């Protein structure tokens, strides 16, 4: 039976399946491989949609070269960089451009004229991609019984994704692995 999930969920599922793909127990490994195969086309399409546009790639490469060229330099002659606001250290850095700012801005103006729509087109592509992630796609999961899963291999977060995608199913006969049922206390009647 096919299930509907968002493209974003398929992306998360691929991460979970890749993580679990190193397990060697035959039935478990087989189920993981089957599910990877069933979402492969969706993932390939998402990867293509994630690539920046060629004009933007060229623009960005030239922009980075200008940043390197006109950035303030440290005592070793290397460009000075500082973290972008809200980013973690080493994640996204901006070049410090103070001394050559006017020349840099003039060069950036020329670059913007050379690629007049590159930034706007790339922003539109990114917005389209983000919207695509929220769209639903159908796929037929290959069921994986909980009793086949090696103990301690699937984390709680991974289990949620596998359950959301209707891949993981609880074995009826294995009560130890079944999700706990809420205990019902008798109600006193007055």
C-alpha positions in Angstrom: 0.0 0.0 0.0 1.4 3.4 -1.0 1.8 6.2 1.6 1.9 9.9 1.1 4.7 11.9 2.7 6.4 15.2 2.0 9.6 15.5 0.0 11.1 16.8 3.2 10.2 13.5 5.0 11.7 11.5 2.1 14.9 13.5 2.6 14.9 12.7 6.4 14.1 9.1 5.6 17.0 8.8 3.2 19.3 10.0 6.0 17.9 7.4 8.4 18.2 4.6 5.8 21.7 5.6 5.0 22.6 5.5 8.7 21.0 2.1 9.1 22.4 0.7 5.8 25.6 -0.5 7.4 23.8 -3.1 9.5 24.6 -6.7 8.3 21.6 -8.8 9.6 20.2 -10.1 6.3 16.5 -9.4 6.7 17.1 -5.9 8.2 19.7 -5.0 5.6 17.4 -6.2 2.8 14.5 -4.1 4.1 16.7 -1.0 4.3 18.1 -1.6 0.8 14.6 -2.1 -0.7 13.3 1.2 0.9 16.4 3.0 -0.4 15.7 1.7 -3.8 12.0 2.8 -3.6 12.9 6.5 -2.8 15.9 6.7 -5.1 14.2 8.5 -8.0 12.6 11.1 -5.7 16.0 11.8 -4.1 17.7 12.2 -7.4 15.1 14.7 -8.5 15.5 16.6 -5.2 19.3 16.7 -5.7 18.8 18.2 -9.2 16.4 20.8 -7.9 18.9 21.7 -5.1 21.7 22.7 -7.5 22.3 26.4 -7.9 21.7 27.9 -11.3 24.8 28.1 -13.6 24.7 32.0 -13.8 24.5 32.2 -10.0 27.4 29.7 -9.7 29.5 31.9 -12.0 28.4 35.1 -10.2 29.2 33.6 -6.8 32.6 32.3 -7.9 33.5 35.8 -9.2 32.1 37.4 -6.1 34.2 35.3 -3.8 37.3 36.1 -5.8 36.5 39.8 -5.3 36.0 39.3 -1.6 39.3 37.5 -1.3 41.1 40.2 -3.3 39.7 43.2 -1.5 39.3 41.8 2.0 41.4 43.3 4.8 44.4 41.1 5.4 45.9 39.7 8.6 49.7 39.7 9.5 50.2 36.7 7.2 48.5 38.3 4.2 45.4 36.1 4.5 41.9 37.6 4.2 40.3 38.4 7.6 36.9 36.6 8.1 34.4 36.8 10.8 31.3 34.7 11.6 28.0 35.6 10.1 25.4 36.7 12.6 23.5 33.7 13.9 26.0 31.1 12.6 28.1 28.8 14.6 31.9 29.3 14.6 33.5 28.0 11.4 30.1 27.5 9.7 29.5 30.7 7.6 32.0 33.5 7.5 32.0 36.9 6.0 35.1 38.7 4.7 36.0 41.8 6.6 36.2 44.6 3.9 36.9 48.1 5.3 40.1 49.4 3.8 39.1 48.7 0.1 35.4 49.0 0.5 34.8 51.6 -2.2 36.8 49.7 -4.8 35.1 46.5 -3.8 31.6 48.0 -4.1 32.5 49.4 -7.5 33.7 46.0 -8.7 30.6 44.4 -7.2 28.5 46.9 -9.2 30.2 45.8 -12.4 29.7 42.1 -11.5 26.0 42.8 -10.9 25.7 44.4 -14.3 27.4 41.3 -15.8 24.9 39.0 -14.1 21.8 41.2 -13.9 19.3 38.5 -12.8 21.5 35.8 -11.3 20.8 36.6 -7.6 17.0 37.1 -8.1 16.8 33.9 -10.3 18.6 31.9 -7.7 16.4 33.3 -4.9 13.3 32.3 -6.9 14.8 28.8 -7.5 15.5 28.4 -3.7 11.9 29.5 -2.9 10.6 27.0 -5.4 12.7 24.3 -3.9 11.5 25.1 -0.3 7.9 24.9 -1.6 8.7 21.6 -3.3 9.9 20.1 0.0 6.4 20.6 1.5 4.7 18.9 -1.4 3.6 15.3 -1.0 4.9 12.3 -2.9 3.7 8.7 -2.9 5.9 5.7 -2.4 5.3 2.1 -1.5 7.3 1.2 1.6 8.8 -2.2 2.2 7.6 -3.2 5.6 10.1 -3.9 8.3 8.9 -5.9 11.4 10.3 -4.7 14.7 11.4 -8.2 15.6 13.8 -8.1 12.6 15.5 -4.9 13.9 18.8 -5.4 15.8 18.4 -4.2 19.4 19.6 -0.7 20.0 20.2 0.2 16.3 17.2 2.5 15.7 17.1 5.7 17.7 13.9 7.2 18.9 14.0 10.0 16.2 14.8 7.4 13.5 11.9 5.3 14.7 9.5 8.2 14.3 10.5 8.7 10.7 10.2 5.0 10.0 6.8 4.9 11.6 5.6 8.1 9.7 6.6 6.5 6.5 4.8 3.3 7.4 8.0 1.2 7.1 8.3 0.0 10.7 5.5 -2.2 12.0 5.1 -3.8 15.4 4.9 -7.6 15.5 1.6 -8.6 17.1 3.1 -11.7 18.6 6.0 -10.0 20.3 4.5 -8.2 23.3 7.9 -7.2 24.7 8.5 -5.0 21.6 5.0 -3.6 21.3 4.4 0.0 22.3 3.2 0.3 25.9 -0.6 0.6 26.3 -2.0 3.0 28.8 -3.1 1.2 31.9 -6.8 1.7 32.7 -7.7 1.9 36.3 -11.2 0.9 37.3 -13.6 3.8 37.8 -15.4 3.9 41.1 -19.0 4.2 40.6 -20.9 6.2 43.2 
